[in-house]
């Protein structure tokens, strides 16, 4: 039978060629044709969407700025505030009057801030006395000796470039930064009104626009950062990826930028109404994730894929799947015990060789099963017959020696009684050639044997047999039990004729029979016990002492499968021997 398949008939080559020609090559060409156009279109859509978002953000911020600007203008022109500011500046050296005026100013600021929910706080900075009046309940006044008061002082002289200006200022505790509007109060000596905007006035609105998913920067035209959506805080760096946006005079634009190992897409919008720049930075991978190809691309791709898949699947089913299914069905029959061959197909590829090998294997397997089955039947029958004949001869030899010894010490009546019991034993044990007996009959055999031993030992031997109620419903090999009892008498009790107890137990444990023989005789030393267990349950050659137990284990293994005989013993304290076999119902044996 030839197993060589030419390379041009190889199923691997054909499957690869079908997939490459019908599926991959057209799809790759199709993808290359549409991808660049679709990518450019999607990028344009993203830029326009981001421009619209930044424009919406500018309108939202412009509305908030207008509200704060109108509020600050009204407050700075309030006559009552102007009067308090003037009095505070004029009485700056009078501690008592200054304290009273400071309280009045703080109370007025509290009243003003309640008028606009978007405001966090309102301060008044007096450059003439280098003092800041606040509405804070814990500290109504900051001087330049205080870090925060000194910071406002430095801001006034170093960073303030216009009478009305938006800036980023820290909070008094330094834990956060807020957007602040500075406006002069229409009073003497340059008092400055500072309105601090709540972060909640703009952050949720930007999040609603989707700008929480990008790095957002809002600056004035000079590049001073007013707001930043970066998680690390307010960014004051307008170099790097932001620099091209400041060099452009366009109202809006978008460009890619390589920021180290990361590629980003930067979009900017110039709000001419407020003079602010809105800049957004998005990783290119996030932009690519939003790219959407045109519906025509998807429709054409799905159509090509469906046609290619259908054609390729049909060919693969005809060439590969169908023959494999046929072989799989035959293998299922083999699992169920039916060794059926497969009708070989007229093909010369790997599957054709596989079908031929399978049929050859089935035919060979049939022959081997027939040979092994017959050999095993003959072998088991010979082993059982040989082991049982050994057991019969061994038992008869020991029994006749016992009768002979007793006859020498007593008169004929006792010997006759023993022979009568022995005859009952043989009549029951022969049982018309049956190898298995009900458990109650096996128990009766043990009682007859023990009656013989009681006639020998006299009242010094006390025996007890424990049974379970359904023993008559179950059967077992009749040669498994008596040799273990005989070993207990001969090796455990025979050397010492003092009082002895012998216990025999038949117990049902689920669907198994537990049989145990326990004596209080001479016992076995640990070294001898270990050697005996190896001889009985292992591959070690059996000795004269382990002959009977070794034969019992071999009978159990042949009939019930692999299992062991267990022995526990202590020198001078007795021995316990037990094994477990499956329970077999009497009606199953009759059937």
C-alpha positions in Angstrom: 0.0 0.0 0.0 1.6 3.3 -1.2 1.5 6.2 1.3 3.3 8.7 -1.0 1.2 11.7 -2.1 2.5 13.9 -5.0 3.0 17.5 -3.8 0.5 18.8 -6.4 -2.2 16.5 -4.9 -1.4 17.5 -1.3 -4.5 18.7 0.5 -2.5 21.2 2.4 -1.4 22.9 -0.8 -4.9 22.9 -2.2 -6.4 24.4 1.0 -3.8 27.1 1.1 -4.2 27.9 -2.5 -8.0 28.1 -2.2 -7.8 30.5 0.8 -5.1 32.7 -0.7 -6.7 33.0 -4.2 -10.4 33.2 -3.3 -10.3 35.1 0.0 -7.1 36.8 1.0 -5.7 38.2 -2.3 -9.0 40.0 -3.3 -9.5 41.3 0.2 -6.0 42.7 0.4 -6.3 44.4 -2.9 -9.7 45.7 -2.0 -8.4 47.0 1.3 -5.4 48.8 -0.2 -7.7 50.5 -2.8 -10.2 51.9 -0.3 -8.1 52.4 2.8 -6.3 55.6 2.0 -9.5 57.3 0.7 -11.5 56.2 3.7 -8.7 57.2 6.1 -8.5 60.7 4.7 -12.3 61.1 4.7 -12.5 59.9 8.3 -9.7 62.1 9.5 -11.4 65.1 7.9 -14.6 64.2 9.7 -12.7 64.0 12.9 -11.1 67.4 12.4 -14.4 69.0 11.6 -16.1 67.3 14.6 -13.2 68.5 16.9 -13.4 72.0 15.5 -17.2 72.1 16.2 -16.5 70.9 19.7 -13.9 73.5 20.4 -16.2 76.1 18.9 -19.0 75.0 21.2 -16.6 75.1 24.1 -15.6 78.7 23.2 -19.3 79.7 23.1 -19.9 78.1 26.5 -16.8 79.7 28.0 -17.7 83.0 26.4 -21.1 82.9 28.0 -19.6 82.2 31.4 -17.0 84.9 30.9 -19.6 87.4 29.9 -21.6 86.7 33.0 -18.5 87.1 35.3 -17.4 90.2 33.4 -20.8 91.9 33.7 -20.9 90.9 37.4 -17.5 92.4 38.1 -18.3 95.6 36.2 -21.5 96.1 38.3 -19.7 95.4 41.5 -16.7 97.7 40.7 -19.2 100.5 40.0 -21.3 99.9 43.1 -21.3 103.3 45.0 -21.5 101.5 48.4 -18.5 99.4 47.6 -16.6 102.4 46.3 -17.4 104.3 49.5 -16.2 101.4 51.7 -13.0 100.9 49.6 -12.2 104.7 49.9 -12.8 104.7 53.6 -10.6 101.6 54.1 -7.7 103.2 52.1 -8.0 106.5 53.9 -8.1 104.8 57.4 -5.5 102.2 56.7 -3.4 103.4 59.6 -6.2 103.4 62.2 -6.4 99.9 63.4 -9.8 100.1 65.0 -11.5 101.8 62.1 -9.7 99.5 59.6 -10.9 96.4 61.4 -14.5 97.6 61.2 -14.2 98.5 57.6 -12.6 95.2 56.8 -15.6 93.4 58.3 -18.0 95.5 56.3 -16.0 94.8 53.1 -15.9 91.1 53.8 -19.7 91.0 54.4 -20.3 93.0 51.2 -18.2 90.5 49.2 -20.2 87.6 50.6 -23.4 89.3 49.5 -22.0 89.9 46.0 -20.7 86.4 45.5 -24.2 84.9 46.3 -25.6 86.7 43.3 -23.6 84.6 40.8 -23.6 80.7 41.4 -20.6 80.2 39.2 -18.3 82.2 41.5 -16.1 80.5 44.1 -15.0 83.7 45.9 -14.4 87.4 45.5 -11.3 89.3 46.8 -10.2 93.0 47.0 -6.6 93.7 46.6 -5.2 97.1 47.9 -1.8 97.8 46.4 -1.4 100.9 48.5 -1.4 99.0 51.8 -0.4 95.6 50.3 -3.4 93.9 51.7 -6.1 91.5 50.4 -9.7 91.5 51.8 -11.5 88.2 51.3 -15.0 86.8 52.0 -13.4 83.7 53.6 -14.8 83.0 57.1 -11.5 81.8 58.6 -9.2 84.6 57.2 -10.8 87.8 56.0 -7.5 89.6 55.3 -4.1 88.6 53.8 -1.0 90.8 54.1 2.3 90.4 52.2 3.6 88.6 55.3 1.2 85.8 54.4 2.4 83.5 51.5 -0.9 83.9 49.7 -1.0 87.7 50.2 2.5 87.9 48.9 1.6 85.9 45.9 -1.2 88.3 45.0 1.1 91.2 45.5 3.7 89.7 43.1 0.9 89.0 40.6 -0.3 92.6 40.6 3.2 94.0 39.9 4.7 91.3 37.7 1.9 89.5 35.8 -0.9 92.0 35.5 -0.6 93.4 31.9 -4.1 95.0 31.4 -6.7 96.6 33.7 -9.1 93.7 33.0 -7.5 90.3 32.6 -8.2 86.6 33.0 -5.6 84.6 34.9 -5.0 81.4 36.7 -4.5 81.9 40.5 -4.0 79.3 43.2 -6.5 78.8 46.0 -5.4 80.1 49.5 -4.6 76.5 50.7 -2.6 75.8 47.5 -4.6 72.6 46.8 -6.1 73.8 43.5 -6.1 76.5 40.9 -9.0 78.6 39.7 -9.8 80.8 36.8 -9.9 84.5 37.9 -11.0 87.8 36.4 -9.1 90.9 37.6 -10.9 94.3 37.3 -10.0 97.7 39.0 -12.6 99.2 41.3 -13.5 102.8 40.4 -12.0 104.2 43.6 -8.7 105.9 44.4 -5.3 104.3 44.7 -5.9 101.3 42.3 -8.0 98.8 44.3 -8.3 95.5 42.3 -11.4 93.3 42.3 -10.6 89.6 41.8 -13.5 87.2 40.9 -12.6 83.5 41.2 -14.6 81.1 39.0 -15.7 77.7 40.3 -14.2 74.7 38.5 -17.7 73.3 38.4 -18.7 76.2 36.3 -16.8 74.9 33.3 -15.5 71.3 33.9 -18.9 69.5 33.6 -19.8 71.5 30.5 -16.6 70.6 28.8 -17.1 67.0 29.8 -20.6 67.1 28.2 -18.9 68.2 25.0 -16.6 65.1 25.2 -13.5 67.1 25.9 -12.8 65.1 29.0 -11.4 62.4 26.7 -8.7 64.7 25.2 -5.9 66.9 26.5 -7.5 70.4 26.5 -5.7 73.7 26.8 -7.2 77.2 26.8 -4.8 80.2 26.6 -4.8 83.8 25.6 -3.0 84.9 22.4 0.2 85.6 24.4 0.3 81.9 25.3 -0.6 82.3 29.0 -2.5 79.2 30.0 -6.0 79.9 31.5 -7.5 76.5 31.7 -6.1 73.0 31.2 -7.9 69.6 31.2 -4.8 67.6 31.8 -4.9 65.5 34.9 -1.5 66.7 36.1 -2.7 70.2 36.6 -2.6 73.4 34.7 0.1 73.2 32.0 2.1 76.3 31.5 4.2 74.9 28.6 3.1 76.1 25.1 6.1 74.7 23.3 6.3 71.2 21.8 3.1 70.0 20.1 1.3 73.3 20.9 3.9 75.6 19.2 2.6 75.3 15.6 -0.9 76.4 16.7 0.5 79.7 18.0 2.5 80.3 14.9 -0.6 79.9 12.7 -2.9 82.9 11.9 -5.8 80.7 10.8 -9.0 80.6 12.7 -8.7 76.9 13.2 -6.7 74.0 12.1 -5.4 70.5 12.8 -2.1 68.8 12.4 -0.3 65.6 13.4 2.7 65.7 15.8 5.2 63.2 17.0 5.5 63.6 20.7 8.4 61.3 21.6 7.2 57.7 21.1 3.6 58.9 20.9 1.9 60.3 17.8 -0.8 62.9 18.5 -3.4 64.9 16.5 -3.6 68.6 17.6 -6.6 70.7 16.8 -6.9 74.4 17.6 -9.5 77.2 17.4 -9.0 80.9 17.8 -11.9 82.6 19.5 -11.7 86.2 18.3 -14.5 87.4 20.6 -12.5 86.6 23.7 -9.0 86.5 22.3 -8.5 83.0 23.6 -7.1 79.9 21.9 -8.7 76.5 22.4 -6.3 73.6 21.8 -7.0 69.8 22.0 -4.5 67.0 21.8 -5.6 63.4 21.0 -3.4 60.3 20.6 -3.4 59.0 17.0 -4.6 55.6 18.2 -7.7 57.1 19.6 -8.3 59.0 16.4 -7.8 55.8 14.4 -10.3 54.0 16.7 -12.9 56.6 15.6 -12.2 56.3 11.9 -15.3 55.0 10.2 -15.1 53.7 6.6 -17.8 54.5 4.1 -20.9 52.2 3.9 -19.9 51.3 0.3 -16.6 49.9 1.7 -18.3 47.8 4.3 -21.0 46.6 1.8 -18.4 45.6 -0.8 -16.1 43.9 1.8 -19.0 41.9 3.3 -20.2 40.9 -0.1 -16.8 39.7 -1.2 -16.2 38.0 2.1 -19.5 36.2 1.9 -19.0 35.0 -1.7 -15.4 33.9 -1.0 -16.4 32.1 2.2 -19.3 30.3 0.6 -17.1 29.1 -2.3 -14.2 28.2 -0.2 -16.4 26.4 2.3 -18.1 24.4 -0.4 -14.8 23.2 -1.8 -13.3 22.5 1.6 -16.5 20.5 2.6 -16.3 18.4 -0.5 -12.5 17.8 -0.3 -11.9 17.6 3.5 -14.9 17.8 5.8 -17.2 15.2 4.2 -14.5 12.5 4.1 -13.5 13.3 7.7 -17.2 13.0 8.8 -17.4 9.6 7.2 -14.3 8.5 9.0 -15.6 10.0 12.2 -18.9 8.1 12.0 -16.9 4.8 11.5 -14.8 5.6 14.6 -17.9 6.1 16.6 -19.0 2.6 15.6 -15.7 1.3 16.7 -16.2 3.0 20.1 -19.5 1.1 20.4 -17.8 -2.2 19.6 -18.6 -2.5 15.9 -15.4 -2.9 13.9 -16.7 -1.8 10.5 -14.5 -0.8 7.6 -15.1 2.3 5.4 -15.9 2.2 1.8 -12.7 3.7 0.3 -13.0 6.8 -1.9 -11.3 7.0 -5.3 -8.8 9.6 -4.3 -5.0 9.6 -4.1 -4.3 12.4 -1.5 -3.6 12.1 2.2 -7.2 11.3 3.1 -7.2 8.4 0.6 -4.1 7.0 2.3 -5.8 7.5 5.7 -8.9 5.6 4.6 -6.8 2.7 3.4 -4.8 2.6 6.6 -8.0 2.7 8.7 -9.5 -0.3 6.9 -6.2 -2.2 7.2 -6.2 -1.4 10.9 -9.8 -2.6 11.4 -9.1 -5.9 9.7 -5.9 -6.4 11.7 -7.7 -5.5 14.9 -10.4 -8.1 14.3 -7.8 -10.8 13.9 -5.9 -9.7 17.1 -9.1 -9.5 19.2 -10.1 -13.0 18.1 -6.7 -14.4 19.0 -6.4 -12.6 22.3 -10.0 -13.4 23.4 -9.5 -17.1 22.8 -6.1 -17.1 24.5 -7.5 -15.3 27.5 -10.4 -17.6 27.9 -8.1 -20.7 27.8 -5.6 -19.0 30.1 -8.2 -18.0 32.7 -9.8 -21.4 32.7 -6.4 -23.2 33.2 -5.5 -20.8 36.0 -8.7 -21.2 37.9 -8.7 -25.0 37.5 -5.1 -25.2 38.7 -5.6 -22.8 41.6 -8.7 -24.6 42.8 -7.1 -28.0 42.6 -4.2 -26.6 44.7 -6.7 -25.2 47.3 -8.6 -28.6 47.5 -5.4 -30.6 48.0 -4.0 -28.2 50.5 -7.2 -28.1 52.6 -7.6 -31.9 52.4 -4.0 -32.5 53.5 -4.3 -30.2 56.6 -7.7 -31.7 57.6 -6.5 -35.3 57.4 -3.5 -34.5 59.5 -5.8 -33.0 62.1 -8.0 -36.1 62.1 -5.0 -38.3 62.4 -3.6 -36.4 65.3 -7.0 -36.4 67.1 -7.5 -40.1 66.5 -4.2 -40.9 68.2 -5.3 -39.1 71.4 -8.9 -40.1 71.6 -11.2 -43.1 70.9 -13.1 -43.7 67.7 -16.2 -41.8 68.7 -14.6 -38.4 68.5 -12.9 -39.3 65.3 -16.2 -40.5 63.8 -17.8 -37.2 64.8 -15.0 -35.2 63.1 -15.2 -37.3 59.9 -19.0 -36.7 59.9 -18.5 -33.0 60.1 -15.8 -33.3 57.4 -18.2 -35.1 55.1 -20.8 -32.4 55.5 -18.1 -29.8 54.7 -17.1 -31.6 51.4 -20.6 -32.2 50.4 -21.4 -28.4 50.8 -18.1 -27.3 49.3 -18.3 -29.5 46.2 -21.8 -28.0 45.5 -22.1 -29.9 42.2 -19.0 -28.3 40.7 -20.2 -24.7 41.1 -17.3 -22.2 41.6 -19.5 -19.6 43.4 -21.8 -20.1 46.4 -24.3 -17.9 48.2 -22.6 -16.1 51.1 -24.8 -17.8 53.7 -23.5 -21.2 52.5 -20.0 -19.9 52.6 -20.6 -18.9 56.2 -21.9 -22.4 56.9 -18.7 -23.9 55.4 -16.7 -21.8 57.8 -18.8 -22.9 60.8 -18.3 -26.6 59.8 -14.5 -26.0 59.6 -14.5 -24.2 63.0 -16.5 -27.1 64.5 -13.6 -29.4 63.5 -11.1 -27.0 65.1 -13.2 -26.7 68.3 -13.1 -30.5 68.7 -9.3 -30.1 68.5 -8.9 -27.1 70.7 -11.8 -27.7 73.0 -13.4 -24.9 75.0 -10.3 -22.8 74.7 -11.3 -21.6 71.2 -14.2 -19.2 71.0 -15.5 -18.2 67.5 -17.9 -15.6 66.4 -19.2 -15.0 62.8 -20.8 -11.7 62.0 -23.3 -11.7 59.1 -25.6 -9.2 57.4 -29.3 -10.0 56.6 -29.1 -10.3 52.8 -26.3 -12.8 52.6 -28.4 -15.4 50.8 -29.0 -13.0 47.9 -25.3 -12.7 47.0 -22.7 -15.1 45.8 -18.9 -15.2 45.8 -16.0 -17.6 44.9 -16.2 -20.3 47.6 -12.4 -20.8 47.9 -11.6 -17.2 49.0 -12.6 -17.4 52.7 -11.7 -20.7 54.3 -7.9 -20.5 53.7 -7.8 -17.2 55.6 -9.6 -18.7 58.6 -7.3 -21.7 58.4 -4.2 -19.5 58.5 -5.5 -17.8 61.6 -6.0 -21.1 63.3 -2.8 -22.8 62.2 -0.3 -19.9 62.4 -2.0 -17.7 65.0 -3.5 -20.2 67.6 -2.0 -23.6 67.1 1.3 -22.8 68.9 -0.6 -21.9 72.1 -3.6 -23.8 73.3 -4.7 -21.2 75.8 -8.0 -19.3 75.5 -8.4 -17.7 72.1 -11.0 -15.5 70.4 -11.5 -15.7 66.6 -13.8 -13.2 64.9 -15.1 -13.4 61.3 -17.0 -10.6 59.7 -19.1 -10.4 56.6 -20.2 -6.8 56.0 -21.9 -5.0 53.2 -20.4 -1.7 52.3 -22.5 -0.2 49.5 -22.0 -2.5 46.5 -19.0 -4.3 48.0 -18.4 -7.1 50.4 -16.0 -6.6 53.3 -14.6 -9.8 54.7 -12.3 -9.8 57.8 -10.7 -12.5 60.1 -9.2 -11.3 63.4 -7.5 -13.5 66.0 -5.6 -12.8 69.2 -2.9 -15.3 68.6 0.9 -15.1 68.2 1.0 -12.2 65.7 3.7 -11.3 63.2 6.8 -9.3 63.6 7.0 -6.0 61.5 9.9 -7.3 59.4 8.1 -10.6 58.6 4.8 -8.7 58.0 6.4 -6.4 55.4 7.9 -9.4 53.6 4.6 -11.3 53.7 2.7 -8.4 52.2 5.2 -8.2 49.4 4.9 -11.9 48.7 1.1 -11.8 48.6 0.3 -8.5 46.8 3.6 -8.0 44.9 5.6 -9.7 42.2 7.9 -11.3 44.8 8.1 -15.2 44.6 5.6 -16.7 47.1 6.9 -18.9 49.9 5.4 -21.9 51.6 3.8 -19.6 54.3 2.2 -17.2 51.8 1.1 -19.9 49.4 -2.6 -19.9 50.3 -3.0 -16.1 50.5 -1.1 -15.6 47.3 -3.5 -18.1 45.5 -6.5 -16.3 47.0 -5.4 -12.9 45.7 -4.7 -14.4 42.2 -8.3 -15.8 42.1 -9.7 -12.4 43.2 -7.7 -10.6 40.5 -8.8 -13.1 37.8 -12.5 -12.8 38.8 -13.0 -9.3 40.2 -10.1 -7.3 38.8 -6.9 -6.0 40.5 -7.2 -5.8 44.3 -5.1 -6.7 47.4 -5.3 -8.6 50.7 -4.6 -6.4 53.7 -2.9 -7.6 56.9 -2.4 -5.8 60.2 -0.5 -7.6 63.0 1.4 -7.0 66.2 3.7 -9.6 67.7 2.0 -11.3 70.6 -1.3 -9.4 70.2 -2.9 -11.1 67.2 -3.5 -10.5 63.5 -6.3 -9.0 61.3 -6.7 -10.0 57.6 -9.3 -8.4 55.3 -10.2 -7.8 51.7 -13.0 -6.2 49.7 -14.7 -7.6 46.6 -17.7 -6.5 44.5 -21.1 -7.9 45.6 -22.6 -10.2 42.9 -26.3 -11.0 43.1 -27.5 -14.6 43.0 -30.0 -13.9 40.2 -27.2 -12.6 38.0 -25.3 -15.9 38.4 -28.4 -17.9 37.6 -29.1 -15.9 34.5 
